[in-house]
Amino acid sequence: MDIAATITIHWFACSPCTGGLMRRRPKRIELIGFLIPSKKAAESKAAAIKAGMKAEAAPASLTVGKAIDLYIASKDSVLSPSTIAGYKRQRQNTLQSLMDVPVASLTQEAVQVAVNAMARDKSPKYVKNAYGLLTAALSVYRPGLVLRTTLPQKEKPDISIPSTEDIQRIAQYEKGKRFELPFLLAAWLGLRASEIRGLTWDCVGDGTIHIKQALVDGPDGPVLKLTKTYSSDRVLPVPPYIMALIEAQPHTDEYIIHYDRHQLYKRIGSACNTLGIQRYRFHDPRHYQASVVLSMGVPDKYAMERMGHASTNMLKNVYQHTMSEKSRKVAASIDAFFEKNLTTGE
């Protein structure tokens, strides 16, 4: 059985299943991986790596699929459980024609063919993510391979922002129902789905809620973790109406909201279908809330604090869109001006 060598000199030793080692460099973590047939040989190889600080070539038996498995395992303790779960789904469902190919034999042509096949029925973002996982693993287990793969052209993000009328209709439809609270937490306070799911009773107090954690879906089920970024950890004042809804929730366990991610998305979709309006995702009310805040002229600093963003770039690039309702009103005003001044005869 192959054994992974380990070193301890300002390095982060991974579990044996990772087949490698990590050492810290400024702004970078490098994984040096190798598999050795015996413990003694592994220790000797580790000493050689320590002395030379050079990565070994991947063994001939190491396939692309196994390399990706090792890479994912090496990140298990440092990445979000939801990210690890996403990596594992990609490993099982993307670029399958490459998984049994030995890393040492992988060619640019084979990678391009696999990417082309995926691009026929997958979005550019999906293809990019799958390719990113592949190249991350190859940078560890075959660092000398330079790929110049042509990826599908990026698409403009299709961000849907509900109109005020649609938000009002959903709110009225859900009034007094179990879904009202999570919906208002997204639309009114701008919480992410994972933040809503992660709210526990100790987050509430003195007319505020402390967004300090998130409940995400890991490989083995829900996992409670810290917020997405440091900026996402925030305290928000809660309006009396929402606080009353929170206090009315049954104290069955530590959590306030009892929906999984799929249920949140399914419920809002069902409400939209019943109301005969555009079908929105559960994240879209957060888009609406951000757009309202920005349209009111709230300074970026306070908008960032409320939404839990780490930079103004994210806020502007993703959320600062003109609401379709407001766009129609502006267009109507412009059209009315030109009709009055250009089409009215003497």
Contacts in CASP RR format, 6 or more apart in sequence:
PFRMAT RR
TARGET T0000
AUTHOR 0000-0000-0000
METHOD contacts of the structure
MODEL  1
MDIAATITIHWFACSPCTGGLMRRRPKRIELIGFLIPSKKAAESKAAAIK
AGMKAEAAPASLTVGKAIDLYIASKDSVLSPSTIAGYKRQRQNTLQSLMD
VPVASLTQEAVQVAVNAMARDKSPKYVKNAYGLLTAALSVYRPGLVLRTT
LPQKEKPDISIPSTEDIQRIAQYEKGKRFELPFLLAAWLGLRASEIRGLT
WDCVGDGTIHIKQALVDGPDGPVLKLTKTYSSDRVLPVPPYIMALIEAQP
HTDEYIIHYDRHQLYKRIGSACNTLGIQRYRFHDPRHYQASVVLSMGVPD
KYAMERMGHASTNMLKNVYQHTMSEKSRKVAASIDAFFEKNLTTGE
1 37 0 8 1.000
2 19 0 8 1.000
2 35 0 8 1.000
2 36 0 8 1.000
2 37 0 8 1.000
2 59 0 8 1.000
3 16 0 8 1.000
3 35 0 8 1.000
3 36 0 8 1.000
3 37 0 8 1.000
3 38 0 8 1.000
3 39 0 8 1.000
3 41 0 8 1.000
3 42 0 8 1.000
4 14 0 8 1.000
4 16 0 8 1.000
4 17 0 8 1.000
4 18 0 8 1.000
4 19 0 8 1.000
4 20 0 8 1.000
4 21 0 8 1.000
4 33 0 8 1.000
4 34 0 8 1.000
4 35 0 8 1.000
4 36 0 8 1.000
4 42 0 8 1.000
5 20 0 8 1.000
5 21 0 8 1.000
5 34 0 8 1.000
5 36 0 8 1.000
5 42 0 8 1.000
5 43 0 8 1.000
5 45 0 8 1.000
5 46 0 8 1.000
5 49 0 8 1.000
6 13 0 8 1.000
6 14 0 8 1.000
6 16 0 8 1.000
6 20 0 8 1.000
6 21 0 8 1.000
6 42 0 8 1.000
6 46 0 8 1.000
7 13 0 8 1.000
7 21 0 8 1.000
7 46 0 8 1.000
7 47 0 8 1.000
7 49 0 8 1.000
7 50 0 8 1.000
9 23 0 8 1.000
9 50 0 8 1.000
10 23 0 8 1.000
10 24 0 8 1.000
11 21 0 8 1.000
11 22 0 8 1.000
11 23 0 8 1.000
11 24 0 8 1.000
12 21 0 8 1.000
12 22 0 8 1.000
12 23 0 8 1.000
12 24 0 8 1.000
12 29 0 8 1.000
13 21 0 8 1.000
13 22 0 8 1.000
14 20 0 8 1.000
14 21 0 8 1.000
14 22 0 8 1.000
14 31 0 8 1.000
14 73 0 8 1.000
14 74 0 8 1.000
15 73 0 8 1.000
17 70 0 8 1.000
17 73 0 8 1.000
18 31 0 8 1.000
18 33 0 8 1.000
18 70 0 8 1.000
18 73 0 8 1.000
18 74 0 8 1.000
19 33 0 8 1.000
19 34 0 8 1.000
19 35 0 8 1.000
19 70 0 8 1.000
19 74 0 8 1.000
20 31 0 8 1.000
20 32 0 8 1.000
20 33 0 8 1.000
20 34 0 8 1.000
20 70 0 8 1.000
20 74 0 8 1.000
21 31 0 8 1.000
21 32 0 8 1.000
21 33 0 8 1.000
21 46 0 8 1.000
21 49 0 8 1.000
22 29 0 8 1.000
22 30 0 8 1.000
22 31 0 8 1.000
22 32 0 8 1.000
22 74 0 8 1.000
23 29 0 8 1.000
23 30 0 8 1.000
23 32 0 8 1.000
31 71 0 8 1.000
31 74 0 8 1.000
31 140 0 8 1.000
32 49 0 8 1.000
32 55 0 8 1.000
32 56 0 8 1.000
32 140 0 8 1.000
33 55 0 8 1.000
33 56 0 8 1.000
33 58 0 8 1.000
33 70 0 8 1.000
33 140 0 8 1.000
33 141 0 8 1.000
34 45 0 8 1.000
34 49 0 8 1.000
34 55 0 8 1.000
34 56 0 8 1.000
34 58 0 8 1.000
34 59 0 8 1.000
35 59 0 8 1.000
35 61 0 8 1.000
35 62 0 8 1.000
36 42 0 8 1.000
36 45 0 8 1.000
45 56 0 8 1.000
49 55 0 8 1.000
49 56 0 8 1.000
55 140 0 8 1.000
55 143 0 8 1.000
57 104 0 8 1.000
57 142 0 8 1.000
58 67 0 8 1.000
58 103 0 8 1.000
58 104 0 8 1.000
58 141 0 8 1.000
58 142 0 8 1.000
59 104 0 8 1.000
60 102 0 8 1.000
60 104 0 8 1.000
61 102 0 8 1.000
62 102 0 8 1.000
62 103 0 8 1.000
62 104 0 8 1.000
62 141 0 8 1.000
63 99 0 8 1.000
63 100 0 8 1.000
63 101 0 8 1.000
63 102 0 8 1.000
63 103 0 8 1.000
64 95 0 8 1.000
64 98 0 8 1.000
64 99 0 8 1.000
64 100 0 8 1.000
64 101 0 8 1.000
64 102 0 8 1.000
64 103 0 8 1.000
64 106 0 8 1.000
64 134 0 8 1.000
64 137 0 8 1.000
64 138 0 8 1.000
65 91 0 8 1.000
65 98 0 8 1.000
65 99 0 8 1.000
65 100 0 8 1.000
65 137 0 8 1.000
67 103 0 8 1.000
67 137 0 8 1.000
67 138 0 8 1.000
67 140 0 8 1.000
67 141 0 8 1.000
67 142 0 8 1.000
68 87 0 8 1.000
68 91 0 8 1.000
68 99 0 8 1.000
68 133 0 8 1.000
68 134 0 8 1.000
68 137 0 8 1.000
69 91 0 8 1.000
70 137 0 8 1.000
70 140 0 8 1.000
70 141 0 8 1.000
71 133 0 8 1.000
71 136 0 8 1.000
71 137 0 8 1.000
71 140 0 8 1.000
71 141 0 8 1.000
72 84 0 8 1.000
72 87 0 8 1.000
72 88 0 8 1.000
72 91 0 8 1.000
74 140 0 8 1.000
75 83 0 8 1.000
75 84 0 8 1.000
75 87 0 8 1.000
76 84 0 8 1.000
79 87 0 8 1.000
80 216 0 8 1.000
80 225 0 8 1.000
81 216 0 8 1.000
81 217 0 8 1.000
81 218 0 8 1.000
81 219 0 8 1.000
81 223 0 8 1.000
81 225 0 8 1.000
82 194 0 8 1.000
82 216 0 8 1.000
82 217 0 8 1.000
82 218 0 8 1.000
82 223 0 8 1.000
84 218 0 8 1.000
84 219 0 8 1.000
85 217 0 8 1.000
85 218 0 8 1.000
85 219 0 8 1.000
87 133 0 8 1.000
88 219 0 8 1.000
90 129 0 8 1.000
90 130 0 8 1.000
90 133 0 8 1.000
91 99 0 8 1.000
91 133 0 8 1.000
94 118 0 8 1.000
94 122 0 8 1.000
94 126 0 8 1.000
94 130 0 8 1.000
94 133 0 8 1.000
95 114 0 8 1.000
95 115 0 8 1.000
95 118 0 8 1.000
95 130 0 8 1.000
95 131 0 8 1.000
95 134 0 8 1.000
97 110 0 8 1.000
97 113 0 8 1.000
97 114 0 8 1.000
97 117 0 8 1.000
98 106 0 8 1.000
98 110 0 8 1.000
98 111 0 8 1.000
98 114 0 8 1.000
98 134 0 8 1.000
101 110 0 8 1.000
103 138 0 8 1.000
103 141 0 8 1.000
103 142 0 8 1.000
104 142 0 8 1.000
106 138 0 8 1.000
106 142 0 8 1.000
106 145 0 8 1.000
108 147 0 8 1.000
108 148 0 8 1.000
108 149 0 8 1.000
111 134 0 8 1.000
111 147 0 8 1.000
111 149 0 8 1.000
112 149 0 8 1.000
112 150 0 8 1.000
115 127 0 8 1.000
115 131 0 8 1.000
115 149 0 8 1.000
115 150 0 8 1.000
115 151 0 8 1.000
118 126 0 8 1.000
118 127 0 8 1.000
118 130 0 8 1.000
119 127 0 8 1.000
119 151 0 8 1.000
119 152 0 8 1.000
122 130 0 8 1.000
123 155 0 8 1.000
124 151 0 8 1.000
124 152 0 8 1.000
124 153 0 8 1.000
124 154 0 8 1.000
124 155 0 8 1.000
125 154 0 8 1.000
125 155 0 8 1.000
127 151 0 8 1.000
127 152 0 8 1.000
128 151 0 8 1.000
128 154 0 8 1.000
131 149 0 8 1.000
131 151 0 8 1.000
135 147 0 8 1.000
138 145 0 8 1.000
138 147 0 8 1.000
157 318 0 8 1.000
159 287 0 8 1.000
159 318 0 8 1.000
159 319 0 8 1.000
159 321 0 8 1.000
160 278 0 8 1.000
160 280 0 8 1.000
160 281 0 8 1.000
160 284 0 8 1.000
160 287 0 8 1.000
161 284 0 8 1.000
161 287 0 8 1.000
161 288 0 8 1.000
161 291 0 8 1.000
161 321 0 8 1.000
161 323 0 8 1.000
161 324 0 8 1.000
162 170 0 8 1.000
162 278 0 8 1.000
162 280 0 8 1.000
162 284 0 8 1.000
162 285 0 8 1.000
162 287 0 8 1.000
162 288 0 8 1.000
163 323 0 8 1.000
163 324 0 8 1.000
163 325 0 8 1.000
164 288 0 8 1.000
164 292 0 8 1.000
164 323 0 8 1.000
164 325 0 8 1.000
165 325 0 8 1.000
166 272 0 8 1.000
166 275 0 8 1.000
166 277 0 8 1.000
166 278 0 8 1.000
166 280 0 8 1.000
167 187 0 8 1.000
167 285 0 8 1.000
167 288 0 8 1.000
169 275 0 8 1.000
169 277 0 8 1.000
170 183 0 8 1.000
170 268 0 8 1.000
170 271 0 8 1.000
170 272 0 8 1.000
170 275 0 8 1.000
170 277 0 8 1.000
170 280 0 8 1.000
170 285 0 8 1.000
171 180 0 8 1.000
171 183 0 8 1.000
171 184 0 8 1.000
171 187 0 8 1.000
173 271 0 8 1.000
173 274 0 8 1.000
173 275 0 8 1.000
174 180 0 8 1.000
174 183 0 8 1.000
174 271 0 8 1.000
179 259 0 8 1.000
179 267 0 8 1.000
179 268 0 8 1.000
179 271 0 8 1.000
180 245 0 8 1.000
181 242 0 8 1.000
181 245 0 8 1.000
181 246 0 8 1.000
181 249 0 8 1.000
181 256 0 8 1.000
181 257 0 8 1.000
182 196 0 8 1.000
182 257 0 8 1.000
182 259 0 8 1.000
182 264 0 8 1.000
183 268 0 8 1.000
183 285 0 8 1.000
184 241 0 8 1.000
184 242 0 8 1.000
184 245 0 8 1.000
185 191 0 8 1.000
185 196 0 8 1.000
185 199 0 8 1.000
185 242 0 8 1.000
185 257 0 8 1.000
186 192 0 8 1.000
186 193 0 8 1.000
186 196 0 8 1.000
186 282 0 8 1.000
186 283 0 8 1.000
186 285 0 8 1.000
186 286 0 8 1.000
186 289 0 8 1.000
187 285 0 8 1.000
187 286 0 8 1.000
187 288 0 8 1.000
187 289 0 8 1.000
188 239 0 8 1.000
188 242 0 8 1.000
188 289 0 8 1.000
189 209 0 8 1.000
189 236 0 8 1.000
189 238 0 8 1.000
189 242 0 8 1.000
189 289 0 8 1.000
189 306 0 8 1.000
190 285 0 8 1.000
190 286 0 8 1.000
190 289 0 8 1.000
190 290 0 8 1.000
190 306 0 8 1.000
190 307 0 8 1.000
191 211 0 8 1.000
191 286 0 8 1.000
192 214 0 8 1.000
192 228 0 8 1.000
192 232 0 8 1.000
192 283 0 8 1.000
192 286 0 8 1.000
193 261 0 8 1.000
193 264 0 8 1.000
193 265 0 8 1.000
193 282 0 8 1.000
193 283 0 8 1.000
194 214 0 8 1.000
194 215 0 8 1.000
194 216 0 8 1.000
194 228 0 8 1.000
194 261 0 8 1.000
195 211 0 8 1.000
195 213 0 8 1.000
195 214 0 8 1.000
195 227 0 8 1.000
195 232 0 8 1.000
196 257 0 8 1.000
196 259 0 8 1.000
196 264 0 8 1.000
197 214 0 8 1.000
197 215 0 8 1.000
197 222 0 8 1.000
197 255 0 8 1.000
197 257 0 8 1.000
197 259 0 8 1.000
197 260 0 8 1.000
197 261 0 8 1.000
197 264 0 8 1.000
198 213 0 8 1.000
198 214 0 8 1.000
198 215 0 8 1.000
198 224 0 8 1.000
198 255 0 8 1.000
198 257 0 8 1.000
199 209 0 8 1.000
199 211 0 8 1.000
199 255 0 8 1.000
199 256 0 8 1.000
199 257 0 8 1.000
200 213 0 8 1.000
200 254 0 8 1.000
200 255 0 8 1.000
200 256 0 8 1.000
201 251 0 8 1.000
201 254 0 8 1.000
201 256 0 8 1.000
202 254 0 8 1.000
203 209 0 8 1.000
203 210 0 8 1.000
203 211 0 8 1.000
203 212 0 8 1.000
203 213 0 8 1.000
203 256 0 8 1.000
204 210 0 8 1.000
204 238 0 8 1.000
204 243 0 8 1.000
204 246 0 8 1.000
204 256 0 8 1.000
207 237 0 8 1.000
207 238 0 8 1.000
207 243 0 8 1.000
208 235 0 8 1.000
208 236 0 8 1.000
208 237 0 8 1.000
208 238 0 8 1.000
209 235 0 8 1.000
209 236 0 8 1.000
209 238 0 8 1.000
209 246 0 8 1.000
210 234 0 8 1.000
210 235 0 8 1.000
211 227 0 8 1.000
211 232 0 8 1.000
211 233 0 8 1.000
211 234 0 8 1.000
211 235 0 8 1.000
211 236 0 8 1.000
211 308 0 8 1.000
212 226 0 8 1.000
212 227 0 8 1.000
212 233 0 8 1.000
213 224 0 8 1.000
213 225 0 8 1.000
213 226 0 8 1.000
213 227 0 8 1.000
214 224 0 8 1.000
214 225 0 8 1.000
214 226 0 8 1.000
214 227 0 8 1.000
214 228 0 8 1.000
214 232 0 8 1.000
215 222 0 8 1.000
215 223 0 8 1.000
215 224 0 8 1.000
215 225 0 8 1.000
215 255 0 8 1.000
216 222 0 8 1.000
216 223 0 8 1.000
216 225 0 8 1.000
217 223 0 8 1.000
217 260 0 8 1.000
217 261 0 8 1.000
222 260 0 8 1.000
226 233 0 8 1.000
227 233 0 8 1.000
229 308 0 8 1.000
229 309 0 8 1.000
229 310 0 8 1.000
230 310 0 8 1.000
231 304 0 8 1.000
231 305 0 8 1.000
231 308 0 8 1.000
231 309 0 8 1.000
231 310 0 8 1.000
232 308 0 8 1.000
232 309 0 8 1.000
232 310 0 8 1.000
234 305 0 8 1.000
234 306 0 8 1.000
234 308 0 8 1.000
236 306 0 8 1.000
238 246 0 8 1.000
246 256 0 8 1.000
249 256 0 8 1.000
249 257 0 8 1.000
252 258 0 8 1.000
259 267 0 8 1.000
261 282 0 8 1.000
264 282 0 8 1.000
265 281 0 8 1.000
265 282 0 8 1.000
267 282 0 8 1.000
268 280 0 8 1.000
268 281 0 8 1.000
268 282 0 8 1.000
268 284 0 8 1.000
268 285 0 8 1.000
269 279 0 8 1.000
269 280 0 8 1.000
272 278 0 8 1.000
272 279 0 8 1.000
272 280 0 8 1.000
273 279 0 8 1.000
286 307 0 8 1.000
287 319 0 8 1.000
287 321 0 8 1.000
288 323 0 8 1.000
289 307 0 8 1.000
290 303 0 8 1.000
290 307 0 8 1.000
290 315 0 8 1.000
290 319 0 8 1.000
290 320 0 8 1.000
291 319 0 8 1.000
291 320 0 8 1.000
291 321 0 8 1.000
291 322 0 8 1.000
291 323 0 8 1.000
292 323 0 8 1.000
293 303 0 8 1.000
293 306 0 8 1.000
293 307 0 8 1.000
294 303 0 8 1.000
294 315 0 8 1.000
294 319 0 8 1.000
294 320 0 8 1.000
295 323 0 8 1.000
295 326 0 8 1.000
298 306 0 8 1.000
300 312 0 8 1.000
300 315 0 8 1.000
300 316 0 8 1.000
303 309 0 8 1.000
303 315 0 8 1.000
304 310 0 8 1.000
304 311 0 8 1.000
304 312 0 8 1.000
304 315 0 8 1.000
307 315 0 8 1.000
307 319 0 8 1.000
309 315 0 8 1.000
322 330 0 8 1.000
END
